[in-house]
Amino acid sequence: MSTLLSLPLSTVFVVGKQAESESNPYDLVITGLVENPLNFTYDELQRFPMISEVALMKCVGGWTQLYNWTGIPLFFLLSLTGIKSGATEIVFYASDGFSSSLTIERALHPTTILALQLNGTVLSNFDGGPYRLVVPCKYGYKWVRWLTEIEVVDYDYKGHYESMGYSDEADIPDCTLPSTTPQFETFPIAAGNPIRITILSNSTIDSFDFDMSEGRISLNVTGESDTKSYCYVTIPKTLLWCDNLEQWQVWANGMLIEDRRILEDTNSTFLYFDYNQRILEVQIRGVHVISSFPSDLNIDGTVDIFDVVILANAFGSTQAYSNWNPLADLNDDAVVDIFDVVLLANSFGSDA
């Protein structure tokens, strides 16, 4: 049964020239721990936003394929179904009985796509069509061909290769993720801070800013005329988070965007929204702001124990360090206070 007509109008896209099908491909089904199980026809999938990436598929046997793959970021399809709390993995089933899985975090990465085209032409049956998973920097047994079903689960699934002892992670050593078209970009929150926010958009991101005191991400973007635009933002929970997904707010040119889609895993929140305006001022607002460690508070060119001492001395006073909030309730006394900062200071540089 077709699902596209039951979706909000803002989820319907026409992206460039649609590829011609070799036959009448079967539907793709998404099931399991999702809020809204859905099935998508081939024609429907061609109308969703797509990206392209030149990615190397490397088999554990040694042979490789380097192609320009075009398809739908998997996060977009999963944002339509939603993911229930407690889910940990995504399982991919093929028509020939083969299967494999990815963690939710890897499945939602901007470079993980459901490929429908290869080198600008429809994906043939020989190359895994009509639907093939493309997972750059993972070995080929994660690139499931002839996909029929995607299932969200809450356990460590063992696919064909994994059940024979091959790595669950399947990471290719010294591999660099490819760039995409449109390109995803990473933005540091401050100089010297390793935390990054990742954004995939078909608009040009003209400026980026993070206000830690307000828990707010600000963007200025410019889209193409007469084209529906979108942003997909990955926000680390070591930076900004909410108690529940409904608390996240997205404002565009001063107007609250109600139809935004949010997924999360243990480490990150994934937020998607679309818009029609060509020039846009965007604000993304969370509730809680945390960070993994203070910055160079005494401005001596390094972050060290002396910065923690300064922070400990100032904690609870009127002196504010807007680039840091306490990390966690380290001593489990149900409150974040000076004693947690002391624990952090004592453990700095140790294995604790």
C-alpha positions in Angstrom: 0.0 0.0 0.0 1.3 3.5 -0.8 2.2 5.6 2.1 3.3 8.9 0.5 -0.1 10.5 0.3 -0.6 10.0 4.0 2.6 11.9 4.8 2.8 15.7 5.4 3.1 17.7 2.2 6.5 19.0 3.3 7.9 15.5 2.9 7.2 15.3 -0.8 10.2 16.3 -3.0 11.0 16.3 -6.7 14.8 16.1 -7.1 16.2 16.5 -10.6 15.5 13.9 -13.3 14.0 10.7 -12.0 15.6 7.4 -13.0 13.7 5.0 -15.1 12.9 1.6 -13.5 14.0 -1.6 -15.3 10.8 -3.3 -14.2 8.3 -2.9 -11.4 10.4 -3.0 -8.3 9.0 -4.2 -5.0 8.2 -2.0 -2.1 10.7 -1.3 0.7 9.3 -1.9 4.2 10.5 -0.4 7.5 9.3 -2.2 10.6 10.3 -3.1 14.2 10.7 -0.6 17.0 9.3 2.4 15.1 6.4 4.7 15.8 4.9 4.4 12.3 5.8 1.3 10.3 5.8 2.3 6.6 6.3 0.8 3.2 7.5 2.8 0.2 7.1 2.2 -3.5 9.9 2.7 -5.9 8.2 5.8 -7.4 7.7 7.3 -4.0 11.3 6.9 -3.0 12.5 8.7 -6.2 10.7 11.8 -4.9 12.6 12.0 -1.7 15.8 14.2 -1.2 18.9 12.5 -2.5 22.6 13.0 -2.2 25.5 11.6 -4.3 28.9 10.4 -3.0 31.9 8.7 -4.6 32.5 5.8 -2.3 34.7 2.7 -2.3 33.0 -0.6 -1.6 35.7 -3.1 -0.3 35.0 -6.8 0.1 36.7 -8.7 2.9 38.0 -10.9 0.0 40.0 -8.0 -1.3 38.2 -6.8 -4.4 36.8 -3.3 -4.6 34.3 -1.1 -6.5 34.5 2.7 -6.8 31.3 4.3 -8.0 29.3 7.5 -7.7 26.3 6.4 -5.7 23.1 8.4 -5.5 20.3 7.8 -3.0 18.3 8.8 0.0 20.0 9.4 3.3 18.7 6.7 5.6 18.0 9.2 8.3 15.3 10.7 6.2 13.3 7.5 5.9 13.8 6.7 9.6 12.7 10.3 10.5 9.4 9.5 8.9 8.9 6.2 10.8 10.4 7.4 14.1 12.5 5.2 16.4 11.2 4.0 19.7 13.2 4.4 23.0 15.5 1.5 23.7 16.3 0.7 20.1 20.0 0.0 19.4 20.4 -1.4 15.9 19.0 -1.3 12.4 18.8 -4.6 10.6 18.8 -4.9 6.8 17.2 -7.9 5.0 17.8 -8.8 1.4 15.6 -10.7 -1.0 18.1 -13.6 -1.2 18.1 -14.2 2.6 21.2 -12.2 3.3 21.2 -9.8 6.3 23.4 -7.4 8.2 23.0 -4.6 10.7 24.3 -1.2 11.8 24.2 0.8 15.0 21.6 3.5 15.0 24.3 6.1 15.1 26.0 4.8 12.0 22.7 4.3 10.2 21.8 7.9 10.8 25.2 9.3 9.6 24.7 11.6 6.5 26.9 9.3 4.3 24.7 6.2 4.9 22.3 6.1 2.0 19.7 3.9 0.3 21.2 3.9 -3.2 18.9 3.9 -6.2 21.4 5.1 -8.8 25.0 4.3 -9.8 27.1 6.6 -11.9 23.9 8.6 -12.9 21.9 5.6 -14.1 19.3 3.4 -12.4 20.8 0.8 -10.1 20.7 -2.5 -12.0 19.9 -5.9 -10.4 23.5 -6.9 -10.9 24.7 -4.0 -8.8 22.1 -4.7 -6.0 19.1 -2.8 -7.3 16.5 -1.7 -7.0 17.7 -0.7 -3.4 21.2 -1.1 -2.0 22.7 0.1 1.2 25.8 2.2 0.8 27.9 2.6 4.0 31.3 4.2 3.3 34.3 3.0 5.4 32.5 -0.3 6.2 33.4 -3.6 4.6 31.1 -4.8 1.8 29.0 -7.2 3.9 27.4 -4.1 5.4 26.4 -2.9 1.9 23.4 -5.1 1.7 22.1 -5.6 -1.8 18.5 -6.2 -3.0 17.0 -4.7 0.2 13.4 -5.6 1.0 13.0 -4.7 4.7 14.6 -2.5 7.3 13.9 -3.5 10.9 14.7 -1.5 14.1 15.6 -3.7 17.0 16.9 -3.5 20.6 19.5 -6.3 20.6 22.8 -7.2 19.0 21.8 -8.7 15.7 24.2 -11.1 14.0 23.9 -11.2 10.2 25.4 -13.7 7.8 29.0 -12.6 8.1 28.8 -11.5 11.8 27.5 -14.9 12.8 30.6 -16.5 11.3 32.8 -14.3 13.5 33.4 -11.3 11.3 33.4 -7.9 13.0 30.1 -6.3 14.0 31.7 -2.9 13.3 33.3 -3.9 10.0 35.4 -0.7 10.0 38.0 -0.4 7.2 41.3 0.8 8.7 42.5 4.3 7.8 39.4 5.1 5.8 38.2 8.7 5.2 34.5 9.3 4.7 33.7 10.7 1.3 32.3 14.2 0.7 28.7 14.3 -0.5 26.7 16.4 -2.9 25.2 18.4 -1.3 28.1 18.5 1.1 27.8 17.9 4.8 29.8 20.3 7.0 31.1 20.1 10.5 31.3 23.2 12.8 33.4 23.4 16.0 31.6 25.1 18.9 34.7 27.0 20.0 38.4 27.2 19.2 40.2 24.3 20.9 37.1 22.4 21.7 36.8 19.0 20.0 33.0 18.9 20.0 31.5 19.3 16.5 28.0 19.9 15.1 27.4 18.3 11.7 25.0 19.8 9.1 23.8 18.4 5.8 21.8 20.8 3.7 21.0 21.6 0.1 21.3 25.3 1.1 24.5 27.3 1.5 25.3 27.8 5.2 26.5 31.4 5.3 27.2 31.6 9.1 27.2 29.4 12.2 27.2 30.3 15.8 26.6 28.4 19.1 25.5 30.4 22.2 26.2 28.1 25.2 24.6 30.5 27.7 21.3 30.3 25.8 21.5 26.7 24.5 21.0 28.0 21.0 22.5 27.1 17.6 22.1 29.9 15.0 22.5 29.6 11.2 22.1 31.8 8.3 21.3 29.9 5.1 20.7 30.7 1.5 18.7 28.3 -0.7 18.0 28.0 -4.4 15.0 29.8 -5.8 11.8 27.7 -6.3 13.4 24.7 -4.5 12.4 23.1 -1.3 15.4 23.2 1.0 16.3 21.2 4.1 18.8 20.9 7.0 19.8 17.8 8.8 21.7 18.6 12.0 23.6 16.2 14.2 24.0 17.5 17.8 26.2 15.7 20.3 24.7 15.2 23.7 27.9 16.3 25.3 26.9 19.7 24.1 23.1 20.2 24.1 20.1 18.0 24.9 16.5 17.9 26.1 14.6 15.8 28.6 12.2 14.8 25.8 12.1 15.3 22.0 9.2 17.6 22.1 11.3 20.3 23.9 13.4 20.9 20.9 12.5 24.1 19.0 13.4 25.2 15.5 12.7 28.9 14.6 13.0 30.2 11.0 12.8 33.9 10.3 11.1 34.3 13.7 8.5 31.6 13.0 8.4 28.3 15.0 8.7 25.3 12.7 6.2 22.7 14.0 6.9 20.0 11.4 10.5 19.1 12.4 11.6 15.6 12.8 13.9 14.4 15.6 15.7 11.1 16.3 18.2 10.3 19.0 20.6 7.6 20.2 22.9 7.4 23.2 25.3 10.0 22.0 23.6 12.3 19.6 20.3 14.0 18.6 19.4 14.1 14.9 17.1 16.9 13.8 15.6 17.4 10.4 13.5 20.3 9.0 12.6 21.8 5.6 11.6 25.2 4.4 10.6 27.2 1.2 12.3 30.5 1.9 15.4 31.4 -0.1 17.1 33.3 2.8 16.6 32.1 6.3 17.7 32.8 9.8 17.5 29.6 11.8 17.7 29.1 15.5 17.7 25.6 17.1 17.1 25.6 20.9 17.6 22.9 23.4 17.2 22.9 27.2 20.4 21.6 28.8 23.9 22.6 27.9 26.9 20.5 29.0 30.5 20.1 27.9 33.1 17.5 28.3 35.7 19.8 29.9 36.5 23.5 30.5 38.4 25.7 28.1 41.6 27.5 28.6 40.3 29.7 31.5 43.7 31.2 32.5 44.7 31.8 28.8 48.0 30.1 29.1 47.7 28.2 25.8 46.7 24.8 27.3 43.7 23.2 29.1 45.1 21.6 32.3 44.6 21.2 36.0 45.0 24.9 36.6 41.9 25.6 34.6 40.0 23.1 36.7 41.2 24.8 39.9 40.0 28.1 38.6 36.6 26.6 37.7 36.4 24.9 41.2 37.1 28.2 42.9 34.5 30.1 40.9 31.8 27.4 41.0 28.7 28.8 42.7 30.0 32.4 42.6 28.7 35.2 40.5 31.7 34.8 38.1 30.4 33.0 35.1 32.3 30.9 32.6 29.8 30.7 29.7 31.8 28.1 27.8 31.4 25.4 30.4 28.6 23.8 32.5 29.1 21.0 35.1 29.5 17.7 33.4 27.4 15.4 35.6 26.6 14.2 39.1 29.9 12.5 39.5 29.5 11.5 43.2 25.9 10.3 42.8 24.5 12.6 45.5 21.6 13.7 43.3 23.0 17.2 42.8 25.7 18.8 40.6 27.8 20.9 42.9 31.3 21.9 44.0 32.1 18.3 45.1 31.6 17.1 41.5 34.1 19.7 40.3 36.6 18.6 43.0 36.2 15.0 41.7 36.9 16.2 38.2 39.9 18.2 39.3 41.3 15.2 41.2 40.9 12.8 38.3 42.2 15.1 35.6 45.1 13.4 33.9 44.4 10.0 35.5 42.6 7.0 34.1 39.5 7.8 36.2 
